[in-house]
Amino acid sequence: MKKLVYYFRAGLALLWLAVATIATSIWMLFHPNERVNADRHWLDWWMKGIPRIIPVKFVVEGKEYIDAVRPAVYVSNHQHLFDPIMIAQVYPPRTLVVAKQELKKIPLAGYIFDKAGNLFIDRSDREAAIAMLNDFAKRMREEGLNLWVLVEGHRNKGQKGLLPFKKGAFYTAIQLQVPIVPVVFGPSYEQLNVQGGDLRGGTVYIRVLEPIPTEGLTTQDVETLLQTTYERMLAAYQELEAKTYETMSASSPGEQYSGSIPA
């Protein structure tokens, strides 16, 4: 029965993803000068449908830090293909995303993502990736844009803690002297993991941390800034992890979950 429910929800969710993508492509045709907000429009469509298909509830902490400063570099962890529905809860307007180059090949969605102005990076060429971010930095300042980076670079398939962070986002923030805004998604592998065969729903915790200033920092400080951000995000993740599995255990006594609650 659980497998049947999973396949039903997964099928509806993927169908809704197609609807959201088509709706956004139509919107872009009629709003060519507002394409910078196409991501926000696409995510709004996710929010209209996915929580009705999967019984998921989002609890967002630190809402006061969303779009409190502009421009800014937002960095978040990366769990699975349904991360966009979590990003949608806190995604500021006029924000663009750094994505892996392979996403550009996805029919229609890749085209829309490209035309919206998002950045596609070749993760095998670190120097080219940093150069692209540096070029984009000028546009951020001139147009008041934010940048969103899934800072681990890959999905955390181990489902534990956080993966090591990539440096590009921190170089960009220091170059522009704009703050880093950390966004931490608590574990949602049981609630929203379409790849893992589990769409049971439940409560997902999200925490936006206080912006970390970069004024006065130089490229020599990249490693320190990265480490500071990592430590704060990891601490927040562990707190959200404990809260998540306590909530899940209370709602389903005796059921086992894959998370490890820190001591």
DOVOTOR-74895 format. One line per field, with one value per residue: residue number from 1; x, y, z of N, C-alpha, C in turn; residue in one letter. Coordinates in steps of 0.001 Angstrom, whole numbers. Each point is the difference from the previous one (the first is absolute). Layout:
// DOVOTOR-74895
pos c(NUM, ...) .
nX c(X, ...) .
nY c(Y, ...) .
nZ c(Z, ...) .
caX c(X, ...) .
caY c(Y, ...) .
caZ c(Z, ...) .
cX c(X, ...) .
cY c(Y, ...) .
cZ c(Z, ...) .
code c(A, ...) .
***
This chain:
// DOVOTOR-74895
pos c(1, 2, 3, 4, 5, 6, 7, 8, 9, 10, 11, 12, 13, 14, 15, 16, 17, 18, 19, 20, 21, 22, 23, 24, 25, 26, 27, 28, 29, 30, 31, 32, 33, 34, 35, 36, 37, 38, 39, 40, 41, 42, 43, 44, 45, 46, 47, 48, 49, 50, 51, 52, 53, 54, 55, 56, 57, 58, 59, 60, 61, 62, 63, 64, 65, 66, 67, 68, 69, 70, 71, 72, 73, 74, 75, 76, 77, 78, 79, 80, 81, 82, 83, 84, 85, 86, 87, 88, 89, 90, 91, 92, 93, 94, 95, 96, 97, 98, 99, 100, 101, 102, 103, 104, 105, 106, 107, 108, 109, 110, 111, 112, 113, 114, 115, 116, 117, 118, 119, 120, 121, 122, 123, 124, 125, 126, 127, 128, 129, 130, 131, 132, 133, 134, 135, 136, 137, 138, 139, 140, 141, 142, 143, 144, 145, 146, 147, 148, 149, 150, 151, 152, 153, 154, 155, 156, 157, 158, 159, 160, 161, 162, 163, 164, 165, 166, 167, 168, 169, 170, 171, 172, 173, 174, 175, 176, 177, 178, 179, 180, 181, 182, 183, 184, 185, 186, 187, 188, 189, 190, 191, 192, 193, 194, 195, 196, 197, 198, 199, 200, 201, 202, 203, 204, 205, 206, 207, 208, 209, 210, 211, 212, 213, 214, 215, 216, 217, 218, 219, 220, 221, 222, 223, 224, 225, 226, 227, 228, 229, 230, 231, 232, 233, 234, 235, 236, 237, 238, 239, 240, 241, 242, 243, 244, 245, 246, 247, 248, 249, 250, 251, 252, 253, 254, 255, 256, 257, 258, 259, 260, 261, 262, 263) .
nX c(823, 1102, 390, -1231, -33, 1217, -311, -1100, 601, 934, -941, -816, 1023, 400, -1272, -58, 1152, -553, -1094, 787, 687, -1076, -561, 1194, 68, -1291, 228, 1092, -857, -822, 1108, 383, -498, -722, 782, 566, -1340, 477, 1150, -254, -324, 1069, 712, -629, 207, 1241, -22, -527, 892, 1318, -213, -724, 1103, 972, -497, 639, 567, 155, 1003, -146, 1254, 55, -1328, 363, 760, -1209, 891, 623, 886, 367, 869, -206, 855, -1047, 316, -288, -430, 398, -1302, -928, -657, -557, 1290, -404, -730, 1189, 735, -1121, 215, 1229, -390, 962, -724, 95, -158, 1251, 80, 944, 96, 2, 977, -53, -406, 926, 275, -605, -827, -133, 105, 922, -828, -1057, 660, 397, -1183, -217, 1145, -425, 887, 522, 440, 1171, -489, 318, -410, 725, 1054, -575, -305, 1172, 557, -878, 247, 1272, -248, -684, 1081, 522, -625, 437, 1120, 111, -460, 766, 780, -687, 884, -519, 728, -170, 447, -699, -695, -312, -935, -451, 511, 1012, -752, 1232, -312, 1153, -28, 1277, 230, -577, 1071, -577, -1013, 1016, 602, -1172, -379, 1236, -20, -1267, 641, -685, -1021, 423, -1075, 321, -401, -556, -15, -904, 374, -140, 907, -647, -88, 1133, 511, -258, 1324, -201, -1047, 67, -1310, 348, 774, -445, 715, 280, 1124, -134, 1288, -372, 1318, 472, -137, 983, 421, 319, -538, 942, -700, 1026, 503, 865, -1218, 81, 1111, 346, -434, 564, 1067, -60, -274, 970, 748, -416, 161, 1146, 301, -441, 702, 963, -242, -63, 1112, 448, -352, 544, 997, 75, -226, 844, 843, -313, 81, 1143, -486, 1261, -221, 816, 938, 411, -583, 1099, -709, 585, 1047) .
nY c(-1211, -43, -1070, -436, 393, -575, -1039, -13, 249, -915, -778, 303, -213, -1021, -377, 300, -640, -869, -4, -19, -915, -606, 100, -332, -951, -208, 20, -679, -646, 160, -410, 347, 1097, -1035, -457, 1028, 158, -585, -25, 1237, 282, -670, 545, 1112, -455, -260, 1169, 321, -878, 54, 1045, 102, -321, 641, -652, 1040, 265, 1282, -98, 1306, -86, 1191, 95, 610, -1072, -385, 249, -177, -599, 931, -520, -1307, -816, -706, -707, -1144, -944, -1186, -371, 500, -663, -203, 303, 145, -1017, -335, 118, -501, -574, 173, -271, 923, 1081, 24, -1317, -215, -1127, -569, -571, -1308, -72, -1184, 883, 588, -1291, 327, -735, 1134, -781, -691, 48, -236, -944, -315, 103, -571, -467, -1209, -360, -485, -823, -59, -952, -471, 1246, -130, 210, -744, -853, 194, -122, -982, -453, 200, -518, -929, 107, 463, -987, -775, 682, -46, -1262, -7, -916, -1024, -752, -1128, -567, -1180, 434, -1113, 503, -914, -860, 174, -926, 411, 1079, 455, 854, 618, 49, -158, 1269, 451, 513, -328, -381, -460, -433, -360, -502, -498, -430, -304, -586, -1094, -53, -1010, -530, -663, -1003, -485, -1055, -161, -1188, -288, -915, -109, 1308, 281, -1162, 598, 312, 243, 346, 1245, 81, -371, 1085, 1084, 279, 1067, 27, 1308, 305, 1277, -56, 629, 1034, -516, 1111, 670, 1104, 440, -1046, -791, -295, 616, 576, -475, -616, 1128, 762, -849, -58, 1327, 121, -854, 536, 1192, -355, -595, 998, 858, -672, -122, 1284, 308, -722, 436, 1221, -235, -742, 996, 903, -635, -140, 1256, 250, -762, -222, -320, 990, -622, 913, 556, 997, 717, -124, 1222, -454) .
nZ c(0, 793, -702, 101, 1272, 142, -759, 708, 1145, -282, -507, 1011, 820, -726, 10, 1306, 82, -838, 782, 1089, -668, -441, 1209, 461, -925, 259, 1308, -311, -800, 1036, 605, -1225, 557, 392, -967, 598, -78, -1093, 681, 435, -1264, -433, 998, -365, -1220, 367, 627, -1188, -473, 215, 821, -1109, -656, 653, 1040, -509, 1156, -321, 833, -236, 400, 583, -119, 1112, -243, -429, -925, 1159, -798, -845, -852, -99, 576, -437, 1069, -612, 829, -451, 45, -826, -948, 1183, -24, -1283, 472, 504, -1098, -528, 1172, -504, -1228, 72, -301, -1317, 40, -330, -689, 731, -1205, 107, -861, 611, 916, -706, 93, 1152, -734, -640, 1073, -667, -1027, 788, 633, -1226, -592, 1172, -506, 379, 898, -1112, 936, -636, 789, -1217, -217, 1095, -767, -941, 967, 582, -1216, -200, 1221, -264, -1204, 645, 758, -1112, -623, 970, -8, -1317, 62, 1080, -549, 437, 622, -499, 951, -596, 1146, 206, -1028, 893, -401, 1215, -791, 779, -201, 144, 944, -262, -1326, -382, 314, -1118, -583, -1170, 763, 697, -1094, -505, 1170, 88, -1251, 261, 1026, -343, 830, 723, -597, 1100, -776, 1082, -822, 962, 501, -1291, 314, 1143, 197, -666, 315, -1161, 58, 1293, -740, 495, -76, 1219, -236, 601, 1063, -745, 688, -102, -21, -48, -171, 1032, -845, -732, 581, -1105, 526, -814, -402, -181, -1177, 783, 120, -1238, 334, 620, -1020, -842, 785, 143, -1299, -287, 922, -416, -1268, 298, 826, -934, -910, 876, 271, -1291, -100, 1173, -367, -1185, 480, 870, -951, -828, 1021, 334, -1323, 23, 1201, 284, -870, -850, 275, -1160, 610, 280, 1100, -57, 645) .
caX c(-823, 890, 590, -1051, -151, 1187, -61, -1091, 452, 1124, -549, -685, 992, 719, -951, -118, 1243, -168, -966, 686, 973, -752, -602, 1070, 416, -1026, 169, 1186, -326, -754, 738, 1410, 865, -10, 472, 833, -872, -583, 212, -985, -1290, 20, -98, -1363, -831, 304, -699, -1440, -420, 681, -516, -1309, 245, 740, -421, 1191, -131, 1298, 156, 1145, 539, 900, -590, 396, 1248, -250, 33, 266, 1096, 72, 78, 587, 234, -665, 582, -832, 381, -623, -355, -619, -605, -1108, 480, -692, -1190, 496, 519, -1157, -513, 838, 713, -306, -134, 1209, 1096, 367, 555, 1123, -383, 945, -189, -840, -1414, -348, -433, -1354, -921, -841, 401, 1348, -98, -572, 978, 1047, -518, -245, 1265, 749, 1366, 328, 1429, 672, 624, 1315, 938, -141, 409, -1043, -1169, 252, 4, -1387, -586, 584, -636, -1382, 4, -278, -1429, -690, 70, -686, -1431, -560, -390, 579, 482, -281, 944, -43, 1427, 693, 349, -614, -990, 578, -596, 263, -1087, 555, 703, 201, 1188, 906, -501, 782, 478, -395, -945, 702, 785, -907, -465, 1108, 271, -1044, -152, -1401, -78, -428, -1198, -117, -1339, 190, -1159, 78, -126, -1329, 201, -1183, -1215, -61, 1065, -549, 994, 118, -1237, -749, -692, -1011, -413, 362, 476, 1363, 460, 933, 477, 826, 897, 373, 1008, 1401, 568, 1305, 690, 1388, 670, 657, 10, 783, -904, -1022, -40, -554, -1431, -621, -26, -967, -1330, -216, -206, -1311, -1032, 6, -624, -1440, -520, -94, -1154, -1201, -52, -565, -1403, -721, -239, -872, -1355, -421, -193, -1212, -1166, -39, 779, 498, 515, 1413, 367, 1406, 807, 758, -190, 1252, -58) .
caY c(1211, 1163, 167, 509, 1417, 689, 137, 927, 1358, 347, 264, 1297, 1052, 209, 631, 1400, 656, 329, 1109, 1203, 395, 535, 1270, 1000, 337, 899, 1278, 672, 558, 1238, 882, -140, 894, -412, -1384, -207, -561, -1263, -1030, 216, -386, -1464, -515, 259, -1087, -1162, 136, -145, -1379, -1091, -277, -646, -1379, -636, 717, 529, 1298, 656, 929, 842, 848, 1036, 657, 1409, 147, -190, 1248, 1131, 737, -258, -1410, -936, -1348, -1000, -1331, -1005, -1399, -631, -1351, -864, 703, 823, 1189, 1236, 312, 618, 1312, 864, 589, 1114, 539, 1416, 418, 459, -869, -989, -1222, -696, -1400, -786, 154, -1079, 370, 750, -957, -479, 618, 1123, 551, 521, 1195, 1069, 323, 750, 1292, 823, 643, -762, -335, -1417, -117, -1273, -284, -605, 1083, 914, 1362, 568, 231, 1208, 1130, 299, 657, 1339, 816, 252, 880, 1363, 94, -15, 1340, 978, -270, -342, -1410, -950, -1250, -1160, -1078, -1253, 177, -1288, -354, -1286, -485, -731, -1338, -693, 410, 306, 1266, 798, -275, 1155, 1102, 534, 1337, 1054, 962, 834, 924, 1005, 874, 874, 933, 1023, 511, -182, -1064, -1370, -328, -1459, -591, -1407, -874, -1181, -1225, -262, -1185, -841, 727, 529, -580, -751, -976, -1066, -761, 330, 1298, -143, 1299, 271, 1358, 318, 1230, 826, 1117, 1026, 513, 1417, 236, 101, 1100, -218, 1281, 18, -1272, -162, -1393, -778, -395, -908, -1243, 308, 271, -1298, -820, 611, -307, -1448, -338, 503, -779, -1353, 58, 182, -1249, -1003, 358, -306, -1455, -526, 414, -736, -1388, -8, 229, -1179, -1097, 276, -227, -1424, -721, -1340, -89, 322, 1018, -119, 1081, -248, 1135, 223, -149) .
caZ c(0, 45, -1329, -865, 349, -501, -1462, -311, 313, -874, -1323, 35, 216, -1258, -904, 399, -413, -1421, -61, 471, -1017, -1145, 426, 70, -1365, -538, 708, -527, -1312, 172, 909, -397, 765, 1409, 45, 1183, 1028, -476, 1023, 1059, -555, -76, 1365, 470, -524, 833, 1285, -207, -208, 698, 1354, -96, -439, 1088, 1206, 643, 657, 139, 1128, -352, 1050, -516, -1167, -44, -758, -1423, -764, 899, -641, -1439, -382, 949, -506, 830, -129, 662, -199, -1167, 412, -1003, -1135, 448, 701, -382, 784, 1230, -398, -275, 1238, 459, -1170, -196, -1402, -696, 425, -1004, 585, -618, -190, -787, -1437, -521, 83, -1207, -1019, 277, -955, 405, 1294, -170, -843, 822, 1023, -681, -433, 1189, 356, 993, -383, -136, 272, -234, 1288, -205, -299, 1132, -361, -859, 847, 795, -926, -333, 1164, 89, -1041, 406, 1166, -432, -287, 1293, 573, -851, -115, 1296, -29, 938, -577, 852, -302, 763, 252, 58, -1364, -359, 961, 1125, -66, 1249, 892, 1312, 131, -1210, -789, -70, -814, -1111, 353, -929, 581, 973, -813, -553, 1087, 412, -1091, 12, 1370, 391, 1008, -209, 777, 47, 121, 375, -97, 837, -800, -577, -834, 101, -361, -1360, -809, -1120, -465, 977, 99, 1212, -59, 1047, 510, 1383, 277, -416, 647, -773, 812, -639, 1024, -91, -1041, 412, -793, -641, -150, 431, -262, -1295, -447, 967, 1085, -519, 769, 1322, -195, -296, 1210, 923, -521, 146, 1413, 414, -666, 542, 1327, -218, -570, 1062, 826, -769, -129, 1240, 54, -1042, 344, 1173, -518, -735, 942, 765, -853, -375, 1022, -333, -1374, -90, -983, -395, 555, 1228, 897, 697, 1467) .
cX c(859, 611, -1022, -214, 1178, -89, -1097, 441, 1137, -492, -691, 997, 764, -903, -146, 1264, -79, -963, 668, 967, -691, -609, 1047, 467, -998, 128, 1178, -257, -666, 693, 1496, 957, 70, 544, 872, -824, -648, 171, -1050, -1390, -120, -165, -1383, -951, 264, -822, -1511, -436, 604, -531, -1395, 120, 679, -334, 1188, -282, 1395, -30, 1284, 377, 934, -537, 452, 1275, -190, -112, 179, 1119, 35, 1069, 645, 207, -621, 657, -862, 555, -884, -287, -500, -664, -1162, 465, -748, -1231, 394, 565, -1142, -510, 745, 689, -368, -235, 1337, 1240, 246, 819, 1224, -359, 1067, -401, -976, -1494, -475, -562, -1419, -975, -894, 453, 1403, 14, -507, 1017, 1120, -477, -315, 1279, 812, 1361, 198, 1517, 491, 805, 1376, 1077, -161, 325, -1066, -1250, 157, -15, -1431, -687, 531, -603, -1419, -76, -338, -1488, -815, -68, -832, -1515, -658, -495, 632, 468, -275, 906, -268, 1450, 765, 405, -646, -1091, 689, -654, 257, -994, 484, 694, 36, 1252, 931, -541, 966, 309, -588, -897, 711, 935, -892, -447, 1090, 309, -990, -141, -1463, -82, -343, -1240, -160, -1459, 175, -1322, 221, -227, -1434, 41, -1193, -1236, -116, 969, -531, 991, 70, -1269, -807, -570, -1112, -539, 393, 455, 1451, 373, 1054, 430, 886, 853, 312, 1076, 1398, 668, 1358, 779, 1416, 746, 639, -19, 836, -883, -1058, -136, -619, -1500, -749, -144, -999, -1421, -340, -341, -1378, -1121, -70, -668, -1515, -623, -192, -1178, -1309, -173, -642, -1489, -839, -349, -770, -1455, -530, -256, -1274, -1248, -157, 841, 432, 559, 1452, 243, 1494, 885, 725, -131, 1294, -172, 7) .
cY c(1264, 278, 593, 1491, 804, 236, 983, 1441, 445, 347, 1350, 1151, 303, 645, 1477, 790, 416, 1168, 1309, 533, 610, 1360, 1115, 404, 941, 1379, 788, 623, 1363, 1001, -64, 868, -369, -1410, -290, -577, -1322, -1122, 111, -441, -1522, -619, 236, -1094, -1292, 59, -159, -1461, -1054, -241, -600, -1466, -810, 774, 508, 1391, 580, 974, 787, 877, 1032, 720, 1455, 234, -190, 1356, 1227, 869, -402, 893, -843, -1335, -978, -1347, -984, -1387, -646, -1463, -890, 847, 902, 1180, 1276, 330, 593, 1386, 983, 705, 1273, 748, 1459, 324, 466, -762, -1042, -1105, -459, -1479, -717, 45, -1030, 366, 753, -911, -514, 700, 1043, 631, 603, 1276, 1192, 476, 855, 1407, 923, 691, -739, -436, -1514, -153, -1417, -323, -638, 1050, 1092, 1443, 688, 323, 1271, 1232, 400, 730, 1421, 939, 381, 999, 1447, 200, -2, 1394, 993, -184, -374, -1434, -765, -1232, -1123, -1148, -1191, -343, -1319, -483, -1280, -332, -826, -1382, -815, 344, 257, 1358, 802, -466, 1208, 1056, 334, 1488, 1136, 1067, 979, 985, 1147, 986, 974, 1018, 1156, 693, -24, -1189, -1369, -223, -1522, -439, -1502, -740, -1187, -1244, -244, -1240, -945, 699, 289, -662, -877, -1032, -1207, -795, 280, 1415, 7, 1349, 150, 1438, 146, 1348, 694, 1156, 925, 622, 1481, 187, 152, 1073, -362, 1305, -80, -1299, 10, -1481, -883, -546, -1008, -1243, 226, 231, -1303, -828, 531, -346, -1470, -364, 451, -817, -1422, -42, 125, -1285, -1046, 295, -341, -1503, -613, 320, -805, -1410, -163, 166, -1247, -1184, 185, -299, -1456, -797, -1386, -121, 456, 1018, -31, 1065, -403, 1226, 196, -107, 1361) .
cZ c(0, -1370, -972, 242, -534, -1501, -420, 230, -905, -1398, -71, 149, -1282, -1046, 338, -355, -1459, -171, 395, -1051, -1216, 353, 44, -1385, -656, 638, -566, -1368, 112, 937, -323, 813, 1480, 166, 1209, 1153, -416, 1023, 1095, -460, -55, 1369, 596, -483, 765, 1283, -138, -23, 898, 1419, 5, -415, 1102, 1272, 816, 561, 193, 1175, -248, 1190, -630, -1227, -142, -803, -1502, -684, 896, -540, -1468, -615, 1094, -701, 999, -237, 789, -250, -1057, 329, -1132, -1081, 395, 859, -418, 841, 1353, -287, -201, 1243, 385, -1145, -228, -1478, -552, 487, -1085, 652, -779, -80, -821, -1473, -578, 1, -1240, -1081, 227, -942, 661, 1313, -92, -818, 806, 1028, -576, -348, 1177, 465, 1032, -547, -45, 87, -283, 1255, -140, -273, 1057, -377, -856, 819, 812, -887, -373, 1153, 147, -1042, 399, 1154, -384, -264, 1298, 588, -800, 0, 1326, 74, 1164, -771, 995, -432, 910, 301, 159, -1396, -498, 1017, 1084, 81, 1262, 1081, 1422, -38, -1281, -724, 56, -964, -1133, 269, -833, 590, 917, -696, -510, 1068, 430, -1084, 8, 1348, 432, 952, -572, 873, -9, 179, 223, -103, 928, -838, -449, -876, 66, -565, -1499, -974, -1119, -514, 926, 206, 1249, -109, 1043, 475, 1466, 148, -421, 613, -866, 890, -841, 1092, -229, -1067, 592, -854, -599, -176, 561, -228, -1384, -371, 916, 1125, -442, 869, 1386, -83, -259, 1280, 1020, -413, 201, 1444, 478, -622, 548, 1375, -133, -547, 1084, 929, -720, -181, 1242, 82, -991, 453, 1303, -432, -693, 935, 810, -817, -412, 982, -491, -1395, -31, -1102, -225, 618, 1255, 879, 791, 1507, 678) .
code c(M, K, K, L, V, Y, Y, F, R, A, G, L, A, L, L, W, L, A, V, A, T, I, A, T, S, I, W, M, L, F, H, P, N, E, R, V, N, A, D, R, H, W, L, D, W, W, M, K, G, I, P, R, I, I, P, V, K, F, V, V, E, G, K, E, Y, I, D, A, V, R, P, A, V, Y, V, S, N, H, Q, H, L, F, D, P, I, M, I, A, Q, V, Y, P, P, R, T, L, V, V, A, K, Q, E, L, K, K, I, P, L, A, G, Y, I, F, D, K, A, G, N, L, F, I, D, R, S, D, R, E, A, A, I, A, M, L, N, D, F, A, K, R, M, R, E, E, G, L, N, L, W, V, L, V, E, G, H, R, N, K, G, Q, K, G, L, L, P, F, K, K, G, A, F, Y, T, A, I, Q, L, Q, V, P, I, V, P, V, V, F, G, P, S, Y, E, Q, L, N, V, Q, G, G, D, L, R, G, G, T, V, Y, I, R, V, L, E, P, I, P, T, E, G, L, T, T, Q, D, V, E, T, L, L, Q, T, T, Y, E, R, M, L, A, A, Y, Q, E, L, E, A, K, T, Y, E, T, M, S, A, S, S, P, G, E, Q, Y, S, G, S, I, P, A) .
***
